[in-house]
Each structure stands twice: as structure tokens, then as C-alpha cells.
């Protein structure tokens, strides 16, 4: 790993640490006595500072060091957790994010950025019980002594242990921009360096010497409370080609013998030379070294003390993870992950999509030839391709808590701005959502949460008078439903006044006099640009922009929004989105010899079109006692009537059912969704396109829009019939 890659890794990990830090800050305000949360905040700041010192980012180290000082006073009990302190550290967290963003850009800090750092440092020092904080000039990380550091305290208050590191760096470490001394500087942040001894590899002849190669190694004795894995992670940037041995003094002599052989080979020297270094460093006694030299490696061969920890080396990782000290439970779920560049993942998904198309073509050719063995082989390949497709799509899925975790901070600030007591409830945060939707969905949810806090929730006095608790509740919920992801934003506030919406719409000339709207149609007026029922414009809302943004972003994601509201009880905004935007299982149909695809997860069944169905004014068919509206695609696309019997494809979406009349039913297909070009973006009732196995294009029908159209036409026809009956009575 070169310096640029290492720095990118530092940026990504620092941002994750800042998210955890922010999460802990919001939680510690409710639980100020929770030491685990306080230690988690301290560890996040400590790790960011230590890693920054590794890269020589002095301005990050300087600022974070001052924050760390205040946190140290909080851990010791000198400073109590308060709302003001949490608010300050939330601003500190934001500023650290700006510093990390500056590192990501690779530009030196601006004067404004440094001025902001100085201002916040001044506020941090004001919280100190004695005001004695080190400034940038006194920081050990910026002016390190690579030999010995004074005692280091554990971030968790745990007991310190003795460790010994034998480091032999990769000759190319300098070429990759890594400074060996920087690793020692970082170790000084993890504990007390008691012993340090340089080890030089034998130099080649002068005429063959490459001045850019590293011939340096170290023997280091470290007193630290950090677990073995934490110490080992210091060298992750160079561990792939360097020899990194982490040992505990006086442990199993066989481990020392094994590692000693590898270290001795680095200099082409006898094992005795390496054993002597360990003796000088205090990692081995003279007696133990003698036993190793004689090959007496049994546990009773020397008066060895009990092992403190197993060895860890970078060349051959152990089969079992070493035991670690007890740590607080993580704030976020942990697992085994690898980082993959988003562009690489997109290329993989595209390749899988092309594989799906090619497999469909192969299946078609096999069926046309009628070769039974070929058809069977192709069927096996299809099964494997379907598995690869499902696995590839899973790679795109991330838990929706990646979005939800951004809102505790927002609700905390909204509570302060509005003067309302607001709590945030998050449910089903492990629901998976397509990674491509994360950023597009964040803004709509942001507007809905702000709207709920400002308009939805009442003031404390009003809530108490209505028999509600003084604290209002905003709930974020997510779940899967019929091939879709449903995200809900709910509040227990005043609800939406339908009469007020209608009055506002009539006042703005948006509705003709006498037009009757359903409840959902009334609520949908809120999404019109510039439409707002708020009497006053605040810093948060009231301009009629937010819900318009929600609607536009949802339409871009091929989603829809519905509203449930009851006066005095609260409101729920329900966002329904497709599960994926890449590949779907579809059902191929034909209309006038043109191929169309219906998403399979929205299909219910296929039936014959009743002979008299087209003559019904309301365009309804009776399906086992239930009257269901239908749409005739030939009429929708202005095509002549069919000369042959037609079929009805029953579809369902968001608890609404409708029929789609088609000419022919072809069968199931795997459709790779291709977006429509700029020329066809305004095309209604079509959500995308795909390429069939025979190479022909096919449009993918927008089923939710078709269902809405069918229901609107049905309601219009029923109202016309009702008006006709009323006119006859008159």
C-alpha cells in the first residue's frame, strides 16, 4: 500500500469514527453516567489524532489533542456532561469532519479553517477545570521523541501490559512514501516506549546501493493497555511485505524460536544474534535464550513466567484470533468487511446484467433447436446465473441505518431550534436498500423530518392540554413489501387539516369549483411546488419547497408517496421504492407485436378478458366477486382494436389492484433495466427499457402509474354515473 492509498484509508476510517463519535454524543446526553459512551467518544478522538500524527497532519493533531484533553477531564469526573458540552462537541465533531475533508482534498488548511480551529480550541479550554491545556507547540505528536515516551494511560482505564515488537520493514517502504519513524510516533500514542533499538540490514556494495531503499528495522519494548490487535493495526499500511512480530516477554519459547529464525534470516545471521537482542531488550532472560539455542523449547525448559499474550505476525496470520481485553459494546454493528470502490461494483453489476442478457439469448437458441441435452445444460447455466445475479444485487444492498443514523443529530438540533421536546424512534434499521438510493433518499427524509418537527408536532402546552405527553415523537421505520422498500416518517402531532388544504387550493385557483377529491388526492396537493398551509415562514419550513423536493426525488427513484393522517393523532408519510434499480424478474407480454415487460413481483395472475368487459362504462371486471378496474394498453397507446382474444394481467401495488389488457402472454424473462434517454424522459407509464434474449428492445411498464390511472378512470366514471342519476331524479 502506497501513501495515497493509506491516506485514503485514513480518511474513510476517520469519517466512520466521527459518525460513531456523533452517535455516542447524542446518546451520552441521555445517559451522562455511561462510561462506555464517554470512553467511546474519547477513543474515536484518540484514534483520529494518533493516525493523523502518522501522516504528519499537525493541524489535525493540534485541534484533536485539545478536544481529547477536555474528554480526559470528563472521564476523570472533573467536567460533568451537560447539554452545552454536548452541543460544543457536536460542533467539534463537525469541524473535525471539515479537517478530514481538507485532508481528502490534499490541500493545505486555509486561514479560515485554522481560525475556526483556534476559536473552538478557546471554547474547549473554557470547559477545563483548571484551564491548563497544551497548545499546538506542546503536543508530543507534532514534535515526537522516537526513543522514549512518558507513561501512557489507557483509553479505557485498563491495566497495562508488556509487549515486544520486532520490526523489519519492506525495502520499498520509503518509495511508497511511508516514514518508519512515523510508526514509532504513533506507537507513542498507544503506550510507553520503554526500549527502542535500531537494527540495520547488511548494505550492498556502494555501486549497487539504492538510496531509496530502506535497510532499517527496530526492536521495541512497549508498555501499553491496548489489545494486541490494536497494536498490530498500526502497521496495516506496510504489513503486506514487512516482517512484523508482536510478542509478549517470557511467553512460549517455541514462539520466540520460530520468530527468531525469520528475523535472523532477514540479516543472514545466526539465531544467537537475534536472541541476544531480545535479551538486551528484556524480552528474554539469559537462561531462556540459552534454552532456545539448545532447542529446549518445552514449557518447563526454563523458569518462564506465564504468557501474557500470544504472538502476532504479519507474514502468517494465526488461525485463531488472540484473546483481547474486555471492551465496551460497539455502538454500531461490527462484522468482517472489505472496502470496494463503488465504480468497480457498478462495473460488476453491469457485467452481470450483460451475462443475464446473453444467457437469455442462449436459452432462446436452445429451445429453437429442440436439443434436449442442450436445453438441460442451458437450464443449469441459467440457475447459476440467477444465483450470481442475486449475489451481485446483494452487494448493492446496504442497511437503511446508513441513512437513519444521520437523523438523531438533526432531531437534536430541531428540538433546540423549535423549543419542543422531541424524541426520535428508529425501527427496522437493518432493512436493506439499494446503495444507489441512499443519497437520493436522504434529502426527502430530511425535509419530512423537518416538516414533522415544525408543523406536525404541537407546542408543549398544546400537547398537555390535549392529554398528550409533553415530549413529541418522530418515528423512522422501514420494511420490505411485495418487492419494494417502504420507508415511513411518522409523528404523533396535530395531523393534517383537509379542509385547510382545500381552502388553500381553491384560493390559489388550483381546483375548479365543485370538483370532488378523494382523501389521498387532497393530501397529494401538498406536493405541488410552492404549496404550503403554513401561516408563517420559519427558518425550517413554510415556503412550500420541501415536499416538492420529496416528490421529485421519489419520481426519479421510480417511487411514490402516500399520506395517512388523523386530526389530533398524527401523520405518516409512506415512501414506497423499488427494491433494486438494476435487474428484475419480469413477465414479457406483447401488444400489436411490440414486446413489453411487467415486473414479476407486481403480478398476481393472468386471466382471459371477459367478452363484455370492454362495454362497461367504468371499465371494471369481476374477479371472484371483486370488481377491479383495468387499462387497455391498445387504447392507452392509441392503437387499433385487437382482432384476436385478449388477456388481462392482474397487478398489485401498495394494496391497489388493477388489470392490464394485453394481446399475448409470452413468459418470464430476466430484465436488465436500462434508463431511458433524455429524449424519452417525459414518456409516461414506462419506467425503463431492456434488451431481450433475441436482441430486440422492450419497454418496462410503470405498473404503479398504470394502477393509478385505472383507479382515476374508475372513480371518474362512477362520479359521472352518479351525476347522471341525480339529474334524472331532478
N, C-alpha and C positions, 0 to 999 in steps of 0.2 A: 504494500500500500504506500503510495507516494503522499507527499504533504497535502496536496489538494484534496485527495480522497479522504485523508484523515481529518482535514478541516471540515469537509462537508459532513462527515460522520459526527463531528463535534457539534455542528450547527443543528443537525436533526435531533441529536440526543438532548441538547440544551433546550430546544423548544419543547420536547416531551417533558423534561424536568420542570420547566416553567408551568406547563399545564398541571402537572401534579402539585406544584407549589401553590398555584392559584386555587385548586380544588381543596387542598388542606387549609388554606387561609379562610375560605368560606365556611368550612366545617368547624374550624377551631373557635370561631366566634360564638357558635352554639355550645361548644364543649371546651371552655378555656382551660380545664384541668386535664385534658387528654394529652399526656406526654408523648404518645406515639405520633400525634399530629404535629406537635411542636418539633419533635426530632425529625420528622419527615420534611418539614419546611427547612430546617437547618441543613439536612443532608443535601437537599436539592441545591441550595445556595453554595454549600461547601464544594460539591462536585463541579458545579459550573465554574467556580473560582479556580479550583485546582487544575481542571482541564484547560482553562484559559491561560494559566501560567505555563502549561506545557507548550503552548504555541506562542508565547511571548506577548499575549494580548493584555498589556499592562493596564489599559484603561478599563477593561472588563474586571480584571483582578482588583483594581483600586476601589471601584464602586461596590462590587460584591463583598469585598472584605469589610467595608463599613456596615453593610446590611447584616453580615454574619456576626459582627460584634454585638449589635443590638439583639439578634436572635440568641446569642450566647447568654446575654443578660436575662432574656425571657426564660431560657432553660434553667438558669440558676435561681429563678424566682425573684430577681431584683426588679424586673419590669412585669407588670400584670397585663394579660391580654385584655384589650378594650376595643371598642368599635373604631376609635380614632387610629389605634395602632394597626388594626387590620386594614383600614382604608389606606393608610400610608403605605403599607407593604403591598397592597394591590397596585398602587402607583409605582412602587419599586419594581414589582414584577413586570409591569408594562414597560418600564424603562429598560430593564434587563433584556426584554424582548427586542427593543429598538437597538440595543447594543449588539445583540446577536444578529439582527438583520443587517447591521452595518458590517459585521464580520462576514456574513454571507455574500455581501456585495463586493468585498475585498477592497474597500476604500478606507482611508484614514478617517478617524472621527472628526466631525465638524465642530466648529467652535460652539454652535448652539447645542449640540449633543453633550459636549463636555460641560457647558454651563448648566444644563438640566441635571447632569450628574452632581455637580457641586451643590446645586440648590437642594436636591434630595438628600445628599450627604449631611447638609446642615440640619435638615429636619430629622434625620436619623439620630444625629448626635444629641438633639434636644430631648430624645427619649431615654438617653443613657442616665443612669442613676448618679454617676459621677462626672459625666461629660468627657471622660478620658478615653478617646478613641484614636486609634492610629490613623494617620492620613496616608496618602499615597507614598510619601517619602520614607515611611517606616515599615512598609509592607515587606515581609520576608520573601514573598513570592516574586517581587519585582527586582530585588537585589539579593538573590539567593547565595547562601554559602553551601556549596555542594558537598562539604565534608561532614559537618555535624550540625544537627538541628536541636534546639532545646525542646524539652518534653512536649509531646503532642497529646492532646486529650482526645478521647474517643467521642465521636459524634453521638453515640448512644449511651455514654457513660459506662461502657463495658470494660472489663479488665483487659489490660494489655498483655500481649504475648510476644515471645522472641521468634523472629523469622530470620532466615538467611537466604540471600539471593545471590546466585552465581549467574552473571550476565555475560554473554558473548554475542556481540552484535553482528548482524549481517554486513559484509563488506560494502554493500550498496546503500547502507542506511543514510550516509551523508548525501549521496547522489539524489535520494528521494526527498531531501530537504529536512530530515529529522536530525535533531541535535541530541546526542546521548546525554549531555548534561541536563537537558530539559526533563528527561525521565527522572533523574535524581531530584530535581527541583520538585517534581510532582510527588515523589515518594515522601519528601519532607512535609507535605500536606497530610499524609496518611499516618504519620507517626514520627518517632525519634530515630534518626540515623545514628547508630552508635559506632559503627565501624564502616569504613569505606577504603578499599584497596584497589587501585587500577591494575589491570593485567594486560600486557601487550603481546600481541601475536608476533611471531618472528617476521621481520620485514624482508621483502625480496631484495635482490640486488638493486642498487640505485638506478641502473639503466632500465629496469623493469618496474620501478615504483610508480604507482598511480596515485597522485596526490589527493584524488577524490575518494579513495577507498578508506574504509575505517578499519583499523587494526586494534581497536580498543575493547577491553572488557572490564568488568568490575566484580569485586566481591564485597557485598554489602550486608551488614548486620542491622536489622530493623526491629525496633520495639514499637508495636502497633496493636491497637484493638480491632482493626479491620479484619474481616474474614479473608481466607486465602484467595478466594475468587476475586474479591475486590482488589487485592494487591496485584494479582496476576493480570487483571484487566488493564493495568497501567501500560502494559506492553503489547496490547492488542494490535497497535499500528505496525509493529515490527515482528510480531511473534511468528509469522509465517515462514521466515527464513533465519531467524536468530535462535540461539540456544538460551532459553530462559528456564532456570531451575529454581524453584521455590521450595526450601527445606526448613524443617524445624530442628534446631540443635538437639543432639542426643536422641534422635529417633532411630528407627530400624537401620542397622549398619548396612544391610543389603541395599537399601535405597541410596545411601551415600556411595557405596561401591559402584552401583550401576551408573549414577550420575557422574561420579568421578572419572569413570572410563571415557565418557563422552566429552567431558570438559578437557581431559588430558589430550584427547585426540585433536582438539582444536589447535593446540600448540605443538603437536607431535612430540610430547614429553611423557615421561613415565608417570604412573598414577601417584607415586610418592610426592611429586611436586604439588599436585592439587590437594592431596591430603594435608600437606604442610600449610598451605594457605588456609584451609579450614581450621587447623589448629591455631594459627595466628589470629584468626578472626573470632575464636571462641566457639565455633560451631561444633568442633570435636575436641576431645581430650587426647593427650598423647597416647594413652592406653587404647582408646578406641581406634585411633589411626593405625596403631600397630596391629590390632586385630584385623582391620580391613586389609592391610598389606600382606598379612599371613593367610588371608582367605577365611578367617574365622568369623563368620557372619551370623552365627546363631544369636538369638536374643540374649543368652547368658554368657556370651563370649567376653563381655566387658560389663562393668558396673554402670550400665547405661541408665539414665533416667527415663521415665515413661515418655513415650512420644507425645508431643503436643499437637501435631497435625501431620497428615500425610503429605508427601512431596507432590508438587505440581510442575510439569514441564510442558513446554510448548511444542516439542517435537513429536512426542507420542502422548496424547491426552489419555488420562486414566479412564478405565471403563466405568467406574463409579465416581460420582461427584464427591469431593471431600466434604466432610461434615462442616457446617457453618454454624456460627453463633446464632442464637435466637434473635430474630429481627422483628420489628413491628409488622403487622399485616399490611400488605401493599394497598395503596389507595385505589389502584386500578388493577384489573385482571392482568396477570402475567402469563406468559407462555413462551414457547420456542418460536421465534420469528426470524426471518431474514428480510433484508431490505432489497426491494426490487424497483428499479427505475420504472416510472409509470409508462414511459414510451415503449419499453421492452414488453411490458404486459399488454399494451394495446396492440403491438405487432403480433404477439402470440394469439390474441383473440381474433385478429384479422385472418391469420393463417388457419386457425381452427374453422373460421367461417368459410374460407375457401375450400377447406377439406370437406365440410358438410356439403357444399355445392357439388364438388367433384364426386363424392360418394353417391349423391342423388343421381347424377348422370350415369354412373356405373350401374346402379340398380336398374335404371331405365333400360340400358343396353342389355343387361342380363335377361330381363323379362321379355324384351323383344326377340331375343334369340331362342328363348324357351329351353335353355340348357339347365337341367335340374341341379347338377353339381355346381355350376357357376352361380346359380341363384342362391344356393345354400351357402357358398363361400362368401358371396357378397352380403348375405344376411348377417354372417358372423362379423364381417368388417363393419357393417352398419351399427351393430351392437357396441363394438369397441369405439367407434367414432362418437356415438351418443354418450358413452361414458367419458371420453375425452372432452366432449363439448360441455357436459355438466361440470366436470372438474375445472375446466378453463373458466367457466362462468362463475364458479365459486371463488376463484382468485380475485374477481372483481368485487366481490361482496365484502362489506365491512360492517361491523355493528353500528347501529344508528347512534350509539352513545358518543361516537366521534362528533356528531352534531349536538346532541343533548348536553354534553359536558361543557359547551360554551355558554349555557344559559344560566347556571347558578350565579355567575358574576353579573350578568345583565339584570337578573331579577333583584339581586342585592342593590345594585345602583338605582334601579327603578323604584325600589322601596324608599330609598333616601330622597330621590327627586320628588316623588309624589306625596311623601309623608304618610303613606299607607303601610300597614304591616302586611307583608306578602311572603308566603312560603311557596316554594316550588317542589312539586312532586314529579318524579320521573319514574315511569313504568315501562317494563319490557325494553330496557335499553340494549339488550342483546339481540334484538331483531335485526336481521341482515338487510342491507340496502346496497344498491349498485354504487360503486365508488364514484362513478361519473355524476351521480345525482347529488353528492354531498354538498358541493359548493353552490349548486343551483337551488338547493332546498334550504340552505342556511338563511338567506335573505327573507324568503316568505315566512319562515318560522319566527325570525327576528321581528318582523312587522306585526305578526299575530300576537306575540307575547307582549310587545309594547302596547298594542291596542287593548289587550286584556287588562293590563295594569292601569292604563289611563282611563279607558271608557268602561270596561267590563266591571271591575271591582269598585264598590262603593267606598266612601269615606267611613272611618271607624264609627262615627256617631250614627250614621245611617244604618250600618250593619247591625249595631247593637239594638237600635230601635226596631229593626225588622226581625229580631230574635236570632241573628246570625252571630258566629264568633267574630271577635274584633279583627282577627287575622284572616285575610283573604287567601285563597288557594288557587294557584295556576298549575295545571297538570299537563305534562307532556307524555303521550302514550303512543305506542306503535305496535302493529301486529300485521301478520300476513292474512290475506283473504282472497281466495279464488284467483291466484296468480298475480296478485297485486300487493303492494305495501300501503297500508293505511296509517297515516300519522295524524294524531288528534291533538289539538290545543284547546283545553277546556278551562273555564273559570266558574266560580260559584258566585258570580256577581249579580248585577241587576237584570241581565237579559237584554234582548233587543226588542224595541217597541215597533211593531209592524206598521201601526197607524202613523207613527212619526216618519217612517221611511216613505210611505205612500204620499204623505203630505209634502214631503221634501221633493219627491219625484214629480208630483203634479205642479209644484211651484216652479220647478226648473223646466217644465214642459217636456219631460221625458216620457210621459204616459198620456195617451189620449183619454178624454173623458169617457167614463163608462166602461173602460177595459177592466176585466176581472183577471186577477193574477192568483196563481197558487202561492202557498206559503214559501216554497223554495224559490219561485220566480221573484217574489218580493225581496227575499234575502239576497238574491243574486244582483239586485240593483246596487248593493253596497260595493260591488267590484267595478262599477263604472268609473272611468277617470274623472277625478275632481269631485266625486260624490261623497259627502260626509254629513252625518246628522249632528255632529258636534257643534254646540253653540259658540264655543271659544276655541281658538287656535293656541295650542301649547307647544312647548319645546319637543314634546313627544309625538303628538298626533293632532288631527283635526283638519288637515289640508286635503284629505281625500286622495292621497297618493299611495299609502301603504297597501291597501287591499288591491289596488290596481296592479302593483308590483307582484303581489301574490298570484293574481290571475294570470298575468303574462308569463311568469316563471313556470307555473303549473302547466300552461298550454305548451310551452317549449318542451317540457318533460313528458308530454302526452298524458297528463294527469287532469284531474278535475277536483273541484271543491264543493262541498255541501255544508250547510249550516243547520244545526239544531239549537233552538233557543226557547226558553220559557221565562216569561217575565218574573223577576224576583228570585229565580232559581239559578240562572247562569246560561252560558253559551258554550257550544262546542263547534269548532271549525274542524272539519274532517277532510284531509287531503288524501286522495287516492292516486297512487302512482304505479306504473308497470314495474314488475319485479326486475326486469332487465331491459336494457336498450340495445342488446347485441344480437342474440339468436333466440328464436322462439320455435315452438312446435305449432304448426299451422295446419289448416284444412283448406285444400285447394278446391275452388268452385269455378264455374265458367258462366259468363253472361255474354251472349252473342259472340261466342268463340274467343272471348278475351278471358285470360286467367286472372283470378283474384284469390287472395289468401285471407282467411279469417283466423285470428289467434285461437288455438285449440282450447286453451284454458277457459275461454268465454263461451264455448259451445256447450249446449245442453243435449240436443238431439236433432235429427233430420226427419221431416215428415212430408208426405205428399200435400200439395196445395189443394184444398177443397175446391170443387168446380165453381161454386157460387161465391167464393171469398172475395173476388175482385169486384163484385157488385155491391158489397156492403159499404154504405157511406162512411162509416167510421174506420174502415179497414182493420177489422178485427177477425180473429179466428178462435174457435172454441177448442181448447186443448185440454181434454179430460175435465171439463166443467169450468175451466178458467178462460176468460176472454183476454186474449193477448193481442196487442197491436202489431202490425207488420209493415215493412217497407218493401216496395217492389224496385229492385235495382234498375230494371229496364226503364221504368218511369223516372227514377232519380237521375239517370244518365241520358235522358231524352232519346231512348232507343225505341224502335217499333215493337209492338206486342209480339210475344213468342208464338210460334206455330205449333209447339210441342208442349207436353205436360211439364209443369214447373214444380219445384220443390221449395220447402220452407226450412231454413236453418234457424233453429231456435237458439238464441244467445241470451246471456245473462251477465249483468254488470251492476254492482252496487245495489243488489236486491231489486233491480228492474229487469223485466224480461220482455223481449220483443222477437219478432220473426223477420228474417231477411229472405225474400223470394229470389231464387236463382234459377238458371236454366238447367245446369248439370252439376252433379256431385262427383268429384274426381278422387279424392282421398287425402290422407295425411302427408304432409311434407315438413321438412326442417327448413325454416326460412331464416336466412341471414339478413337482418334488417339493414337496409341502405337508406340514408336520409335523402329526401327529395332535394333537387337542385333549387337554386334561387328562383328560377322561372316558375316552379310549381309550388312554392311555399304557401300561396294563398288557396291552394286546392283543398276543398272541404271534403270530409268523410273519408279521407285517405291519410294514413299515418306514416307511410313509407313505402319502400319497394324492395323487391328481392329478385334474385336470379334463380330460375328453376333448373332442374337437372338437365333439361333439353336445351339449355342456353337462352331460353326466352325470358323476358322480364315479366314480372307480375306485381300488381299493386296490392298493398296490405290495407285492408279496410279498417277504418277507425270505428270500432264497434260502439264505444260509449257515445260518440256523436250520432250514430245511426239510431241507437236506442232513444236518445233524447228527441231526435226528430220524429220517431214513431209515436212517442208519447205526446209530443206537442200537437201533432196532427190529430191524434185521437181526441185530445181534450178540445181542440178547435171544432172538430166535427160534432162532438157531443154538445158543445155550447150552441152550435148552430141549430141542432135538433131541438134543444130546449127552447131557444128563441122562437123557433117556428111553432112549437106547441103553444107557447104563451100568446103568440099573435093570433092563432086560431081561437083560443079561448076568448080573447078580446073581441 
